[in-house]
Amino acid sequence: MKKILSLFVILAITTLALTYALWDVDFRELGKMLSGGDYRVVLPMLVLLVLFYWMKALRWVYILRPLRHFTRKEVTPAMVIGFAGNNVLPAHLGELARVNRSNKQPF
């Protein structure tokens, strides 16, 4: 029940945030702007992004080695949550989300 309530709250907040962000957007104009884009850089950027996160996870494995032998799969969820939090919260408060996530069992 707690998971269902949590999912509902997350979906409601996401819906409200997207509605607010897209309230005055002219989607025809947005479509014109996006159709004129150069998308040749998307695939190389995605490859570099995956490589970036893979290397960061490897670094966290080495940093945490004195505590316990973690795998990249174990450190990745907390690491990504920290990065996501840093993108939406001021003053690197995403690090608090990373700490909170790392106290839970890995996926």
Wavefront OBJ file of the C-alpha trace (Angstrom):
o trace
v 0.000 0.000 0.000
v 2.849 2.360 0.847
v 4.421 1.776 -2.590
v 1.137 2.502 -4.358
v 0.670 5.725 -2.390
v 4.266 6.730 -3.095
v 3.796 6.027 -6.811
v 0.602 8.090 -6.840
v 2.314 11.046 -5.144
v 5.268 10.850 -7.562
v 2.964 10.724 -10.589
v 0.882 13.631 -9.276
v 3.930 15.812 -8.645
v 5.395 14.909 -12.037
v 2.115 15.720 -13.782
v 1.847 19.066 -12.008
v 5.465 19.965 -12.792
v 5.122 19.056 -16.476
v 1.847 20.959 -16.738
v 3.475 24.026 -15.204
v 6.571 23.738 -17.416
v 4.581 23.302 -20.641
v 1.699 25.673 -19.863
v 2.488 28.422 -22.406
v 4.437 26.331 -24.911
v 3.429 26.625 -28.564
v 3.894 23.023 -29.686
v 3.824 23.905 -33.410
v 6.687 26.350 -32.903
v 8.507 23.795 -30.767
v 8.069 21.202 -33.529
v 9.521 23.618 -36.097
v 12.513 24.322 -33.884
v 13.158 20.637 -33.220
v 12.800 19.695 -36.889
v 15.640 22.065 -37.759
v 18.062 20.467 -35.315
v 21.239 18.549 -36.151
v 20.882 15.191 -34.418
v 24.176 13.637 -35.531
v 25.640 14.334 -32.106
v 22.958 12.468 -30.138
v 24.399 8.954 -30.468
v 28.026 9.937 -29.693
v 26.783 11.975 -26.727
v 24.808 9.035 -25.377
v 27.868 6.795 -25.705
v 29.989 9.358 -23.852
v 27.318 9.722 -21.184
v 27.208 5.962 -20.555
v 31.013 5.893 -20.409
v 30.992 8.826 -17.965
v 28.579 7.104 -15.564
v 30.411 3.783 -15.909
v 33.683 5.464 -14.922
v 32.020 7.327 -12.015
v 30.557 4.044 -10.724
v 33.982 2.427 -10.973
v 35.451 5.318 -9.012
v 32.825 4.901 -6.277
v 33.661 1.190 -6.094
v 37.290 2.100 -5.407
v 36.385 4.863 -2.938
v 34.133 2.526 -0.941
v 36.513 -0.449 -1.032
v 37.794 0.141 2.550
v 34.223 -0.229 3.818
v 33.131 -3.234 1.774
v 33.550 -4.693 -1.690
v 30.686 -3.096 -3.645
v 29.913 -3.805 -7.275
v 29.144 -1.177 -9.897
v 25.557 -2.430 -9.907
v 25.271 -1.702 -6.185
v 26.686 1.837 -6.293
v 24.990 2.999 -9.497
v 21.463 3.688 -8.100
v 22.716 5.924 -5.286
v 25.169 7.641 -7.621
v 22.532 8.430 -10.276
v 20.059 9.648 -7.650
v 22.758 12.001 -6.340
v 23.437 13.360 -9.826
v 19.707 13.807 -10.482
v 19.264 15.586 -7.159
v 22.157 17.903 -7.916
v 20.436 18.881 -11.173
v 17.191 19.937 -9.511
v 18.257 21.020 -6.018
v 20.455 24.005 -5.171
v 23.876 23.842 -3.517
v 24.536 20.149 -4.239
v 21.728 19.031 -1.954
v 21.464 15.959 -4.182
v 24.278 14.526 -2.103
v 21.746 14.170 0.729
v 19.506 12.125 -1.571
v 22.518 9.968 -2.422
v 23.191 9.311 1.261
v 19.545 8.506 1.916
v 19.438 6.065 -1.029
v 22.676 4.367 -0.027
v 21.167 3.357 3.320
v 18.719 1.075 1.504
v 19.384 -2.328 0.068
v 20.679 -2.314 -3.524
v 18.393 -3.438 -6.329
l 1 2 3 4 5 6 7 8 9 10 11 12 13 14 15 16 17 18 19 20 21 22 23 24 25 26 27 28 29 30 31 32 33 34 35 36 37 38 39 40 41 42 43 44 45 46 47 48 49 50 51 52 53 54 55 56 57 58 59 60 61 62 63 64 65 66 67 68 69 70 71 72 73 74 75 76 77 78 79 80 81 82 83 84 85 86 87 88 89 90 91 92 93 94 95 96 97 98 99 100 101 102 103 104 105 106 107
